Amino acid sequence: MRILVTGGAGFIGSAVARRIIQETSDRVLVFDKLTYAGNLASLAPVSQDARYTFRKGDICDAAAVKTVLSDFEPDIVMHLAAESHVDRSIDGPSTFIQTNVVGTFVLLQAALAYWRDLPPARRDRFRFHHISTDEVFGSLGESGSFCEESRYAPNSPYAASKASSDHLVRAWHHTYGLPVVITNCSNNYGPYHFPEKLIPLMIINALEGRPLPVYGRGENIRDWLFVEDHAEALLLTATQGAPGATYNIGGKNERRNIDIVEAICNLIDEFVPSARGPRRRLIDFVPDRPGHDLRYAIDASRIASELGWRPKHDFEKGLRKTVEWYLENRGWWEAIRSGTYRGERLGLAMSPSD
């Protein structure tokens, strides 16, 4: 098959693109604007393969989207292009609305026109796969999990923008018949993760002896999903998911933020001991971000029962692999540290800048 991956130079998108080349015989075209979070170095392991193609472009550019669909003729569009960091959405929400809402609309319109012009056999096979987040459901109490029928209650500009895009994709299916699948995932972690997110930030700061900022008292709970497990689930859903269906993808690894930070400290101490003592001394509790949801948890039973997918990595094994990767690939994250992101605190704005 021919698979178009928007946002394929990002964290999850690059994992999907690498998996397509390394684990299938399919072709992939990565379509990415290459913002601060897009990094062609994350695609280096597959960039020389004849089945891989990259094209720089913006999903908000209708002409560029139409052209790439016409030129590549995909069987599947996997839509991962998005602004994705909650803290950045607090400081500057307009970019999130433009990319996540308007960009998804532009892509849907182009995909619909493209799909309608396909021959019947290819039209039946075509899928538009929209990749979303569990943050659209809001905050959970101490028990329970989000399922596919959970009520939407987004609490951050990022979550609201992704909820909006979910609704658009669903509407294009019900109104126009576009064959879509939607997935909502829990927090991802693993290799090639942009350093502003919790786990890579803590790993890198610990290595550099910098403070480890933990929001509030670190009591917020997330379900953690190893990115390579997620990529496997996404390809399975894109190729075998039922048109119009939604699937939740989770790792069954609920952890408090403080427990994650302490586990990272222990691993860094194991791999790179410091004469100054245990890295836990670097933990710095800082004021919580506005509207910080307390807990997320995913019920992934539908994708398990209908498509047979289950995560392969428990959190301890996945975290160890992640720390080892950052130790072995300093060049990847040091280039980011020296340029677009230096570990500064984001999301402190009491009013949006745009």
Order of alpha helices (4+ residues) and beta strands (2+ residues): beta-alpha-beta-beta-alpha-beta-alpha-alpha-alpha-alpha-beta-alpha-beta-beta-alpha-beta-beta-alpha-beta-beta-alpha-beta-alpha-alpha-alpha
